[in-house]
């Protein structure tokens, strides 16, 4: 019995009874008041409708057959009004035809009482639907509260995202401006070091030549760092302007390998290029930007592949795309980091890197190369992702970088 009781004391509920039969009004009022409910008895359907809209009782007992407006019309108005849409309505009728019951449920009534009414049945049905009404109200309040909290959280997130976006853009703008300001004097320093080296060569002053070589190596590294800053700045915020021509990915890969050959030989790494790569059809692309993208991916493979290991370049194609796979036999990447490695500034296990440089084994870097590569590939309507079984510096599971680009249409 407890489960069928309302959640609040009976006298806290107001029950509206609408029936044109005065005897039924007295009987229903007596039954309900005996239990402690507060009741309002109205014999006019139009007045009952007006009262329900203005006062919003907790439950309505509604006769079906009445003059002026029948119970179905009253129910229809109540369920179409925002103030009364959730109030439970129990129809009272002497009619036993099923079609009347079905019509009442279709209009939104929650239950039926058949006249003459049974006191126990009346009290049980009223108590049950008052309890359900309270539970539904609590649920709606909880939903509204959670919805408001969610909307507030979403608004905060949008504001934070906007702030972070503006902050990131301001940072990139600063890097872009600062890099340009540094590039001019650094280029001048580098050129003068080259001239100084050429001037010292005839004198065979090895000590002085070593000094200039060391200084020039440092200047070149600074130039490379600044260029990466500029590339990272220029390849984000969808700001890449593509002037495309037919491009051979195989030719770009071959050129990168040729440019890196001294470093590859120094590390005793073998580069295997399969025959299908040369047969890939041309794509519509920006040669210089694609060179940068592939250069970063290939140098990344070299950096994390031990000396005397191998790297494989494979090509595949279908009617819509070409696929370039750069597979190394290096230390691999743990699965949680496979997406993060493409984020700007991100470096895996920074503390393990014991050297710096573009192609030295496990050499540290800026964490910009793969971000630059991804942005360039995306600008070409392509995709890039990495696959690896995990990080292992004993068994060297390696990694695969897959690049897909659309074929010229």
C-alpha distance (Angstrom), angle and dihedral (degrees) to the residues before:
residue distance angle dihedral
X1 . . .
X2 3.80 . .
X3 3.79 92.3 .
X4 3.81 90.1 58.0
X5 3.81 95.0 53.6
X6 3.82 123.4 101.1
X7 3.78 117.4 -104.9
X8 3.81 93.8 -119.2
X9 3.84 133.9 46.1
X10 3.84 113.1 -77.1
X11 3.82 93.8 -116.0
X12 3.83 89.8 62.0
X13 3.82 90.9 66.3
X14 3.81 126.1 82.8
X15 3.79 114.9 -154.3
X16 3.81 120.3 -166.9
X17 3.83 117.3 -150.6
X18 3.81 116.4 -164.1
X19 3.81 115.3 -173.8
X20 3.81 132.8 131.8
X21 3.82 90.4 -143.2
X22 3.81 109.5 92.0
X23 3.81 93.0 -159.6
X24 3.82 92.2 55.0
X25 3.80 90.1 48.7
X26 3.83 91.0 53.4
X27 3.81 94.0 45.5
X28 3.81 94.5 47.8
X29 3.81 91.9 44.4
X30 3.82 91.2 51.1
X31 3.82 93.6 48.7
X32 3.78 93.4 49.3
X33 3.80 98.1 41.1
X34 3.80 90.0 50.5
X35 3.81 87.5 63.3
X36 3.80 91.8 45.9
X37 3.80 102.4 -101.6
X38 3.81 119.8 143.9
X39 3.80 108.5 -123.9
X40 3.80 137.6 -166.1
X41 3.83 115.8 -162.8
X42 3.82 118.8 -161.0
X43 3.82 125.3 174.4
X44 3.82 97.6 -165.8
X45 3.80 118.9 78.0
X46 3.82 93.8 -151.9
X47 3.81 92.4 48.0
X48 3.81 89.9 46.3
X49 3.78 90.4 52.2
X50 3.81 91.3 49.5
X51 3.81 91.9 48.7
X52 3.83 92.4 48.7
X53 3.80 91.9 52.4
X54 3.79 94.1 46.2
X55 3.83 100.0 40.5
X56 3.84 104.5 24.6
X57 3.82 102.5 -146.3
X58 3.81 120.5 -154.9
X59 3.83 95.2 -114.3
X60 3.81 137.0 6.5
X61 3.82 126.5 -146.6
X62 3.80 104.1 -160.4
X63 3.80 131.0 -170.3
X64 3.81 116.0 -138.6
X65 3.80 103.0 -149.4
X66 3.84 111.7 54.2
X67 3.82 136.9 136.6
X68 3.81 121.4 -108.9
X69 3.80 92.9 25.0
X70 3.79 127.5 6.0
X71 3.79 123.0 -131.2
X72 3.79 93.4 -101.1
X73 3.81 91.7 59.0
X74 3.80 91.3 46.2
X75 3.81 90.1 50.5
X76 3.80 90.9 48.4
X77 3.82 91.6 53.3
X78 3.80 92.5 46.3
X79 3.82 93.8 50.7
X80 3.81 90.8 48.3
X81 3.81 93.7 52.4
X82 3.84 118.0 85.9
X83 3.82 92.7 -141.2
X84 3.82 95.1 54.7
X85 3.80 104.9 25.9
X86 3.80 94.0 106.0
X87 3.83 99.0 41.3
X88 3.84 109.0 113.6
X89 3.82 114.1 -119.0
X90 3.80 122.9 -158.0
X91 3.80 114.5 -167.7
X92 3.82 120.2 -139.4
X93 3.79 117.4 -158.0
X94 3.76 143.1 148.6
X95 3.77 87.8 -143.7
X96 3.78 115.6 105.2
X97 3.79 99.5 -174.3
X98 3.77 112.0 125.9
X99 3.81 93.2 -138.5
X100 3.81 90.4 66.1
X101 3.78 91.6 52.6
X102 3.78 91.8 47.5
X103 3.81 91.7 49.1
X104 3.80 90.8 50.2
X105 3.81 92.5 52.0
X106 3.80 90.4 46.6
X107 3.81 89.5 55.5
X108 3.81 91.4 52.4
X109 3.81 105.7 -92.6
X110 3.81 114.6 148.9
X111 3.81 100.1 -151.8
X112 3.83 149.0 -8.6
X113 3.82 134.4 -122.2
X114 3.80 117.6 -164.1
X115 3.80 119.6 -144.8
X116 2.93 129.8 -91.5
X117 3.77 85.5 51.6
X118 3.79 126.2 -140.0
X119 3.81 113.1 -134.6
X120 3.81 96.3 -141.2
X121 3.78 91.3 47.3
X122 3.81 91.9 48.8
X123 3.79 93.1 51.4
X124 3.80 93.4 44.5
X125 3.81 94.5 49.7
X126 3.82 93.1 43.7
X127 3.81 92.5 48.8
X128 3.81 92.4 46.7
X129 3.80 94.7 51.0
X130 3.80 94.0 43.1
X131 3.80 88.3 54.1
X132 3.81 91.2 48.3
X133 3.82 89.5 46.7
X134 3.81 91.1 54.2
X135 3.78 92.4 46.5
X136 3.80 91.5 49.1
X137 3.80 90.6 48.9
X138 3.79 90.6 51.7
X139 3.77 90.2 48.4
X140 3.82 92.2 49.9
X141 3.80 90.7 47.9
X142 3.79 90.2 50.2
X143 3.80 91.4 47.9
X144 3.81 91.1 47.9
X145 3.80 90.8 48.1
X146 3.81 92.9 48.6
X147 3.80 90.7 44.2
X148 3.80 91.0 52.4
X149 3.80 90.7 47.6
X150 3.79 90.6 48.3
X151 3.80 92.1 48.7
X152 3.79 90.4 49.3
X153 3.80 90.8 48.0
X154 3.80 91.3 48.0
X155 3.80 90.3 49.9
X156 3.81 90.2 50.9
X157 3.80 91.0 47.6
X158 3.78 91.8 49.6
X159 3.79 90.3 49.6
X160 3.80 91.2 47.2
X161 3.81 92.2 46.9
X162 3.79 90.2 49.8
X163 3.80 90.7 48.7
X164 3.81 92.4 47.4
X165 3.80 90.6 47.0
X166 3.79 91.2 51.9
X167 3.80 90.7 44.7
X168 3.79 91.4 49.9
X169 3.79 91.0 48.2
X170 3.81 91.2 48.3
X171 3.80 89.5 50.0
X172 3.79 91.3 49.3
X173 3.79 91.1 47.0
X174 3.80 89.5 51.8
X175 3.80 91.5 48.5
X176 3.78 90.1 47.9
X177 3.80 93.7 50.6
X178 3.80 94.2 41.6
X179 3.80 91.5 47.9
X180 3.78 92.2 52.0
X181 3.80 90.3 48.6
X182 3.82 91.0 50.7
X183 3.78 95.4 42.7
X184 3.80 97.2 67.4
X185 3.83 99.0 52.7
X186 3.79 92.1 38.5
X187 3.79 91.3 52.7
X188 3.80 88.2 50.7
X189 3.82 90.8 50.5
X190 3.80 91.4 49.1
X191 3.80 93.0 48.9
X192 3.79 91.9 48.7
X193 3.80 91.0 49.6
X194 3.80 89.0 54.0
X195 3.80 90.3 50.2
X196 3.80 90.8 47.3
X197 3.80 90.2 50.7
X198 3.81 91.0 51.5
X199 3.81 89.8 47.5
X200 3.82 92.9 51.7
X201 3.81 97.1 45.4
X202 3.84 96.4 80.2
X203 3.83 89.6 52.2
X204 3.79 91.4 54.3
X205 3.81 91.2 -140.6
X206 3.81 96.8 161.9
X207 3.80 95.1 -176.5
X208 3.78 92.6 54.1
X209 3.81 90.6 44.3
X210 3.79 90.4 52.5
X211 3.79 90.0 51.5
X212 3.81 92.1 51.3
X213 3.83 91.9 45.4
X214 3.82 91.2 51.8
X215 3.78 91.5 47.2
X216 3.79 91.5 47.6
X217 3.81 92.0 49.8
X218 3.81 88.3 53.8
X219 3.79 91.8 47.3
X220 3.81 90.9 49.8
X221 3.78 91.3 51.0
X222 3.79 90.3 50.6
X223 3.81 90.1 49.2
X224 3.79 90.1 51.1
X225 3.82 91.0 49.1
X226 3.80 92.4 49.7
X227 3.80 91.4 47.3
X228 3.82 89.6 52.8
X229 3.80 89.8 51.1
X230 3.80 89.6 51.7
X231 3.81 92.8 45.8
X232 3.81 91.5 49.6
X233 3.81 90.9 49.3
X234 3.78 94.4 46.5
X235 3.82 96.1 46.0
X236 3.78 98.7 55.0
X237 3.82 134.6 77.3
X238 3.83 88.1 39.1
X239 3.79 88.5 -78.3
X240 3.81 97.3 136.4
X241 3.81 110.6 121.8
X242 3.80 108.1 -154.6
X243 3.78 121.3 -153.8
X244 3.78 99.5 -176.7
X245 3.77 134.7 -159.6
X246 3.81 131.7 165.8
X247 3.81 105.3 -69.7
X248 3.80 131.8 -169.1
X249 3.80 111.2 -141.9
X250 3.80 89.1 -164.0
X251 3.83 91.3 57.1
X252 3.81 91.0 49.6
X253 3.81 91.4 50.4
X254 3.80 91.1 48.4
X255 3.81 91.1 50.3
X256 3.81 92.1 49.5
X257 3.80 91.4 49.9
X258 3.81 90.1 49.3
X259 3.81 91.7 49.6
X260 3.80 91.4 48.7
X261 3.79 96.2 41.1
X262 3.85 96.0 106.5
X263 3.80 90.2 53.3
X264 3.81 91.7 43.9
X265 3.81 90.7 51.2
X266 3.80 90.7 47.0
X267 3.81 89.7 56.3
X268 3.85 92.8 41.2
X269 3.80 90.1 -128.4
X270 3.79 119.6 156.7
X271 3.80 119.5 -139.8
X272 3.82 115.5 -154.3
X273 3.81 117.2 -164.7
X274 3.81 115.7 -171.1
X275 3.79 122.0 -136.5
X276 3.82 93.8 -115.3
X277 3.80 91.3 65.3
X278 3.79 91.4 67.7
X279 3.81 89.8 50.5
X280 3.79 95.6 56.9
X281 3.82 111.6 121.8
X282 3.82 118.6 -116.8
X283 3.77 120.1 -93.1
X284 3.78 132.6 -152.0
X285 3.79 103.8 -100.9
X286 3.77 152.1 129.8
X287 3.81 106.1 -96.3
X288 3.80 97.9 -154.7
X289 3.80 94.9 46.8
X290 3.80 93.5 45.6
X291 3.81 88.6 50.0
X292 3.82 88.8 55.1
X293 3.79 92.8 47.4
X294 3.81 95.1 49.1
X295 3.80 91.7 40.6
X296 3.81 90.5 58.6
X297 3.81 92.9 47.8
X298 3.81 94.5 46.4
X299 3.82 93.8 45.4
X300 3.81 87.9 48.7
X301 3.82 88.8 55.6
X302 3.81 90.8 48.7
X303 3.81 92.3 47.9
X304 3.80 94.3 55.8
X305 3.80 97.4 39.4
X306 3.84 116.3 90.1
X307 3.79 122.1 -122.6
X308 3.82 115.3 -78.8
X309 3.81 92.4 21.4
X310 3.80 127.2 116.2
X311 3.80 139.9 -114.1
X312 3.79 123.1 -156.9
X313 3.82 127.8 -152.2
X314 3.80 114.2 -162.4
X315 3.79 132.1 -179.4
X316 3.80 130.9 -155.8
X317 3.78 133.3 170.4
X318 3.77 144.0 -173.4
X319 3.77 133.4 178.1
X320 3.81 93.8 -73.4
X321 3.80 110.5 26.2
X322 3.75 145.4 26.1
X323 3.79 120.1 -137.7
X324 3.79 125.4 -151.8
X325 3.80 117.0 -167.5
X326 3.80 119.4 -165.7
X327 3.80 107.0 -167.7
X328 3.78 122.8 -176.9
X329 3.79 132.5 -173.9
X330 3.77 94.7 -137.3
X331 3.78 139.9 118.3
X332 3.81 95.7 -60.2
X333 3.80 131.4 -142.7
X334 3.79 128.7 -92.7
X335 3.85 110.0 -116.6
X336 3.86 95.5 -116.1
X337 3.82 89.0 62.4
X338 3.81 98.8 48.1
X339 3.81 92.3 97.8
X340 3.79 97.5 31.4
X341 3.81 93.8 60.3
X342 3.81 88.5 72.1
X343 3.80 92.5 57.1
X344 3.78 118.6 103.2
X345 3.83 115.7 -96.2
X346 3.80 91.6 4.6
X347 3.79 117.9 141.0
X348 3.79 125.9 174.9
X349 3.80 116.3 -128.1
X350 3.78 93.8 -13.6
X351 3.80 91.3 -172.6
X352 3.80 92.8 63.7
X353 3.78 94.2 60.8
X354 3.76 108.3 100.6
X355 3.79 101.1 177.0
X356 3.75 141.1 34.8
X357 3.74 131.2 -135.0
X358 3.76 140.0 89.6
X359 3.80 98.8 -89.4
X360 3.81 106.3 16.2
X361 3.78 114.9 119.8
X362 3.83 108.9 -85.5
X363 3.77 88.7 -11.2
X364 3.77 116.1 175.0
X365 3.76 120.7 -118.5
X366 3.78 144.5 170.5
X367 3.78 95.7 -84.0
X368 3.81 90.8 -122.5
X369 3.79 104.4 104.2
X370 3.81 100.5 82.1
X371 3.82 91.5 40.4
X372 3.81 89.1 54.8
X373 3.81 90.5 46.9
X374 3.81 92.9 49.7
X375 3.81 93.7 49.2
X376 3.81 91.8 49.8
X377 3.81 92.5 48.1
X378 3.82 91.3 48.1
X379 3.81 89.8 49.5
X380 3.83 86.4 57.7
X381 3.84 89.4 53.4
X382 3.80 89.0 -108.0
X383 3.79 138.0 125.3
X384 3.78 134.1 -127.4
X385 3.79 129.2 -173.0
X386 3.80 140.8 154.9
X387 3.79 132.9 -126.0
X388 3.79 128.4 -166.0
X389 3.79 139.3 150.5
X390 3.79 91.4 -134.2
X391 3.79 146.2 -74.1
X392 3.82 114.1 -56.5
X393 3.81 123.4 154.1
X394 3.80 92.4 -172.9
X395 3.81 104.8 49.9
X396 3.82 97.2 24.8
X397 3.83 102.7 -143.5
X398 3.82 91.3 -175.1
X399 3.78 130.2 -151.0
X400 3.78 136.8 -102.5
X401 3.79 122.6 -143.1
X402 3.80 111.7 -163.5
X403 3.80 121.0 -162.2
X404 3.80 121.5 -173.4
X405 3.80 121.6 -169.8
X406 3.81 130.0 177.5
X407 3.80 118.5 -107.9
X408 3.80 119.8 -123.5
X409 3.78 110.3 -85.0
